[in-house]
Amino acid sequence: MKVTPPQSFAGNWASLTAGYSAPDWFCDAKFGIWAHWGAASVPAAGDDWYARDMYLQGHPSYEHHLKNYGHPADTGFMEIQNRWRAERWDPGALLDLYKRAGARYFMAIANHHDNLDCYASSHHAWNSTRVGPHKDIVGTWEKLARERGLRFAVSNHSGHAWHWNQVAYGYDAEGARRGQHYDAARLTKTAGRGTWWEGLDPQQLYTQASMPMPDGITSIAEANAWHAATDGLWDEGVPPDPEFVRQWVLRCQELIDKYRPDMLYFDNHDLPLQQAGLDMAAYFYNRNMQWNGGRLEGVVTAKETPPQRRMGLVDVVERGQKSYIDAFPWQTETCLGNWFYGEQYYRENRYKTPAKVLHTLCDVVSKNGNLMLSVPIKGDGTIDEKERQIVEEIATWMGRYGEAIFGTRPWRLHGEGSTTDGGGAFSEGGQTSTYTAKDVRYVTRNDAVHALVLGWPADGKVRLTLLGSGNPVGRGEVRRVTLPGSEAPLPFTRSADALEVRVPDTERNSIGLALVINGVGLTT
């Protein structure tokens, strides 16, 4: 599927789709970890959209904000941004843990929909060097990730800020403070004199009132309906104010040029802001080739890309999978809890289990995909001990069986047993895995078939029906079966119905195991 890139990409789909191929490093990496971390981690409400939902009267995040910080007319989200201090952040130690867990690339949030840049931005004063941590978060992650040999990625979510933040210009439709507008509607740059945000313009952060909720709404139900039909639409278009687009382009170009990421992740269906997004993808590819002596090593992502555009970037399925082996490399991303840290996930033991994460990884890899896992970080920069234990258990399994994951490619069919997972975005199910040893996923590397067994067989025998001598899918001769990293052959029998392998009880692991199957004609 490789094509030769042009000398220079242009900002149109014809150019992107004709000249792009996903780089080998991405196809080999298979597993990344994401620091989906920012100001919305501070309330610890487990709400990815806290910065928006806190302005929706009646929403749990509105109630949380009212109880803990005050009314949004008095204390808006910009105040929460300044409470993000990262005072206990030890990025080197976190990256060491993530690398030990098998991550081959690492992604940091560059900005979220709340419109705060987490890097030293020259074009946007609302950034983490002036607000909150007073640190270049992205720059610190980037330096330390590269020191550890990890590929570095950034995620850019700010293309939606222009409509997503419009709720901050609203008001309570009911109650004692009915009709009192929230902070964005009343704060100007001059109001900051003598405050922590002196010199900053709240209107730049909240993106100006382009579609404020009209006066006269007197019920929460009506207000919610209005927001759903206007600023709540997941709009990939452009705002009324062209200045927002111009500034977005400058911010994104600086992010690319200053930190030279290997991956530029857009939280968008298609590319953001129409022509601006196309131009940015082309700009990134061209800059990446300049950094790499003409080789294209960069990855741009978008969600649920239309088929005719799939070859121009890397497609992403959020919290879900595909039901087939995709001809083009793709990525899913999920989270141990919710994207931003939530105390309830800790209290109620609602994190994904190590088995859920690893079984998802095996399933995704068998379909030509990668898994990006978010480990929620608290506002102070730490992860809790339950998250750490989960990552350590992932590290133990990956240390034993990661050789059967990294650098692999899909086989003839992706699996047997329960193979129906793949309902698209948000189809991943609960936090625990329902797979058993009867569920197997297949990949290949170095002329061997790797069988990823998603459980431990009670009788110590793994049964691989696709590799039965009578199954046309499993055509070829089986000569040897081993565990990854071992030269010791495992006893096996092959009948028309299945290849049956006895696995040593000393390797028992409830999550499962991997087998390396060598022979003649198994991968051709």
N, C-alpha and C positions, 0 to 999 in steps of 0.2 A: 504493500500500500504506500510505499515511499515515493515521493515526487521531488524533483529538483526545485528549490525555491527560486524565485526571480531575483534579479539583482536588487530590486526594490519593490516592495508591496505598495499598492494603492488602496485608498480607503473605499473599497467596494467589494461586494461579495464575490464577483467574478475573479478578482485578483486573489482574495483570501482562499477561496475554495480550489483554485487551480494550483496554488504554489505551496500550500501548507501540509506538513506531515508532523505528527506528534514525535518529539525527540525520543531517542532510545532511553535516556536516563529516566524519563517519565514512565515509559512502558516497562522498564525493569524495576522501578521503585516499589510499586504496589501499595505501600502503606505510608501515610503521612499523618502528622498530628498538628492540630490547629489551636492556636491561642485566640479563641473567640472571646476577647477580653477588652473591656472598656468601661466607660462611666456607668453603663446599665448594670454592671456587676455590683455596684455599691449597694443598692437597695436589697440585694440578695433575694429578690422576689421570683426568680426563675422565669421572668417574662422577657423574651427577646425584644419585645416591642414596648418595654416599660416607658421609654421616652415619649411615646405616642399615647399609650393606653392610660397614663396618669392624667391625661387631659380629657378623658371620656368619662363623664359623670356616671357612677354606678358600676364601672368596671372594677374588678378586684385590685388592680394596680392604682386606680384612683383612690380607693379606700385605704390601701397600704400607704400611699403618699400622704393622704390627709392625716392618718394616725401618726406617722413617723416624722414628717417634715413640714406639714402645714398645707394650707390651701394653695392650689396651683396659681391663683391670682397673686399670692404673696411669695411663694417659693416654687419657681419653675425648674425645668430640667437643667438649665444652665447652672443652677446652684448645686445640683447633684454632680455635674461634670467637675466642679471645683472640689467636691468631696472625694473624688477619686485620687488617692494619694500614692498608691503602690508602695507603701512604706516598708513592707516586708518582702518585696519582690526579689527573688534570687534566680534570675533567668538562666544562669549557667547550670545551676543544679537541676532545674526543670528540664533543660535540654539534654543533660546527661541521662536523666530518667527516660525521656522520650526516645533517645537514641538506643538505649538499652532495650527498650520495648520493641525495637525493630523499625522505627520510623526512618525512612530514607529521605524525607523532605519535611519541612516545617513551614507553617503559614501563620502570619500575624495579621491582625486586622489593621488596615491603614485608616479606615474611617467606617463608621456605621451610619445608619439613616439619621441619627441625631446630628450629623454634620460636624463632628469634632474630629480633626485630623490628629492621628496618634503619632505624628512625626514632626520634624522641624520644617514646617511649611512656610515658605516665603510669601505665599499668595493668599493664605487664609489665617488670620490672626487667632482664630479659635482653634488652637492646637495644643498638644500635650506639653509643649515646652513653655507655654504661657499660662495654661489653665491646669489645675489638678496636680498631676505628678511633677510637672516642671522638668520632664525628661523626654528625650527622643526615644520613645518606646520602640518604634520600628527599627531605628538605627541600632539600638542596643541588641535587639533580637537578631538582626541581620549579621552583625559582627560575630556574635557568639555562635550562631548556627553554622556559619561558614568555617569557623575555627574547628568545628566538630565534624566537618565533612558533609554536612547536610545541604541539600538544595534548599533555596529560600523562596518563599512565595508570600504575596501580599493579597489581601482581599479588600476590594473597594465596593462599598455599599452606598456611597453618597449620591449616586445618580437619582435616587428616589427622594432625597431630602426636600426638594422643592414642593412636593404635594404632601409628603408624609408628616411634615412639621406644621401643617396648617391648623391642626387642632389646637395648637398653642395660642392661636388667635381667637379661640372660642370663649365659651362662658358656661356656667351652670344653667341648665334649663329649668331646674326646680330647686326648692330649698331656700335656706336663709340667705344665701348669697346669689340668688337668681339674678342673672343678667350682668353680673360683675365679670368683666373680661379678664382672661388669664394674662400672664406676665408678658407674652410676646406682643400683645395688643397695646401695651402702655409703655414699654421700656425703650428708650432711645440712648444713643451714645452719651449724650450730655448727662443723663441720669446716673451714670457710673462714677461721676466725680467723687473721690473720697472713698470709693469701695474697692474690693479686690479686683473688679473687672474694669477699672478706670482705663480708658483708651480703647476698649473693645465695644463693638456695636452689636447689640443683641439682634438687630434686624438682619445682619449678615449671617448670624448663626441660624436664626429661624426662617430665613430665606424670603422675607417680605410677605405681606398679606396679599397673596394672589387669588385666594379663594376662601376668605374667612366665612365662618358660619353667619348667615344673616341674622339680624336682630329680630326678635319677636317669637322665637321658638320657645315653647313653654312646657315641653315634656321631654323626658330622657329618650323615650321611644322615637319621637320625631327627630331629635338631635342625632341619634344613632343612625337612623335611616338616611338623614342628610349626609352624614360623613361617609356612609357606605357607598353612596351614589356619586360622591365627588372626590374628596381628598383621599378616601380609602381605596380607590381603584388602583390596582397594581399597574400603573401607567408607565410604559416604556417610551413615551413620547417626550416632547420638549416643553419646558415651562413658558409662560407668557413673557418672562423677562429673559432676554438673550444674554444678559450679564451673568446669570447663573451658569449658563453653558460655557461661556468664555472662561470664567473662573474655574469651573470644573476641569476644563482642558488643561489649564496652566497647572493646577494642583496635581493632576494625574501625570502630566509630563514630568514634573519635578520629582514625583514619587518614583517614576521609572528611572530617571537619569541619576538621582542621588543614591538609590539603593540597589539598582541593577538586579531586580528580582528575576528568578527563573520562571516564575508563574505569576500571571496577573489574573486574579479571580474576580469576576464581576457577578454580583448578586442580582442578576437580571435574566429575564427571559428574552432571548435574542441579545443584542448588545445595547448598552445604555445610550439614551439621548440621541437615537437615530444616527445621523451622519457623524456626530461627535464620537460615538462609540466605534464606528467603522474606522474613522481616522486614527483613533487611539490604538486599536488593534494593529493597524498597519504600522503606526509609529513604533510600537513596542517590538514587533517582529523585525523591523529595519534596524532599530537600535541594538537588538539582541544579536543580529548578524554582525554588526560592527564590532561588538565586544568579543565575538567568537570567531574572528577571522573568516567570515562569510558563512559559517555553519549556523543553521537555525536551531537554537537550543531552547527557545522560549515556548511557553504554554499560555494561551488565553482561554478562559472558560466562559460559558454561558449556560443557562439552564434550559433543558427540554428544547434543544435547538431543532428547527424544522429539518427534515431529512435532506433537503437540497442544499443545506448550509453546513451539514455535519462535518464535512471534511475541511472546513476552514478554521476550526478551533477544536477544543476538547469539550464535549458535552457533559453536563452535570445533572444528576438526578438527586434531589435533596431528600434525605431520609427515605430512600427507596432503592429499588434495584430494577434491572431489566430482566426480561424473561428469556432472553436469547443471547447468543454470542454476537456481540456487535463487531462489525468489520473494522470500526474505528475505535481506538482507545478512548475510554470515558472514565468518569469519576463519580462516585457517590460520596456524600458526607453525612455523618451522623454525630451524635453527641452522647456522652454518658448520661446526662440529664437533659436540661434545656440549654439553649445556646449560651445564655448568660447565667451566672451562678444563682442557684436557688436553694435556700436553706431547707426547704421542704423535701428535696430529693435526699439530702443527708438524713434528716430526722426520720423519714418514712421508708428508708432503704429502697429508693426508687431508681437507683442508678442501673444502667445496663450491666449485666454480668459479663465477666471475661469470656464465657462461652458465647454469649450473644454477639459480642464484638468479633471474636475470631471466626465464628461460623459465617457471619456476614462477610468478613474478609475473604474467606475461602470461596464463598458463592460468587462474590463480585469478581474475584481474580479469574475464576473459571469462565467468565463471560467477557474477558478482555478489559476489565475495569480495575480501578484503584479505589482504595478506601481512605478517606480523610476523616480522622477522628478528633472531635473537640473534647478536651478535658477542661470543664469549666473552672475558671480561676476567680477567686474572691477579689473584691475591690482592693484588698491590701497586697495582692500579688501572690498569694499562697493557694495551694489546693488542699482539700481536707484529707484526713487519713484514710477514709473509705475509698476515695478516688485513687489515692496513692497505692493502696493495696490492689485495686483492680488493675492498674497499670503494671504493677510488679508481677501479677499473675500472667498478664499478657506477655511480659518480658520473658518469663520462664518458658512459656509454650513456644514463643518465637525463637528463643535461644536453642530449643531442641528441634523445631520443625520449620523454621524460617527458610532454610535452604530449599524447601519444596514450594516456597511462595515467590521469592525474589527471582527476577529474571526469567520467569516462565511465560509461556504463551498458551492460548486455548488449544484444546485437543479437538477431536472430531465432534463429540457432543460434550456439553458442559457437566452433565452429572446424571445420577440415578437416585431413586428414592423419591423424596419430596422435592420436586424440581419446579414447582409452580410459582415460587417467589418471583416477583417482578411486576408488580402492579403499578409501577411508575412512582412519582414523587409521593412521599408521606405514606408509604405502604409497608413500612418495616415491621409493624407489629409492636409487641410489648418489650419489656426489658430483659426477659429471659428467652432462651432458645428452646425450640421444640424439636430440634433435630435429634437423630439417634445414629447408631453405627450403620444402619441401613441406608443412610443418606451419605452419598459420596460425590465429591466434585473432582474433576479431572483437568490437569494442565500438563504441558510438556516442557522439557528443557534437556539439551544435550542428548537428543535421540532417546530419551527415556520418558515414560509416562509417570506422572506423579498423581497418586490417588490420595485425596484429602478426605479422611474419614471423620465424620462429624459426630463422633461419640465413641465409646469403648464397647466392643462386643462382649456380651456377658460370658460367652463360651470361649473367648479368646481367639475366635476365627473371624476374619474379615472376608466377606463374600462380595465379590465384584462381578456383577452379572454382565456388564458391558464387555468384560474381558473374557467371557466364556468362549471356548473354541468354536461354538456354533453360532455365535453372535456376529453378524457381518460388520458391526461397528468395531469390534475388538480384533479384527483381522491381524494376523502376524503371529510370530512365535515368541512365547515368554520363556526366557532363559534364567532369569534371576530376579529375586525380589529382596530388597534391603530396606532398612530404615535410613533416613537422611543422615549423611555423615558417617555411615557405618559400612564396612566391607563385609560384615558377617551376613551370609545369606539366610533368609527365613524360609522355613519349610512351606511348600505350597503344592496344591493339586489343581489341575485344570481339567474341567469337564466341558461338555457342550453348553452346560447351563451357566457356569461361573468359574472364575479364578478364585480359589479359596486359600487364604494365607493365614497361618497360625502366627500370632504375635506374642512376644514374651510378656509374661505378667509383670516382670520387673519394670516395664515401660508404661504400666497402667496410668491412664490420665483420663479423667471423666470428660474433658473437653474433646478429646479425640487424638488422632495421630495422622501421620503421612507415611505413605509407602512409595518407594522408588522401584519402578518395574522396567527392567531392561530386556531386550530381545531383538528380534529382527522383524522389520516391517510394521512395528507398532505405531510409528509416528509419520510414516510416509503415505 
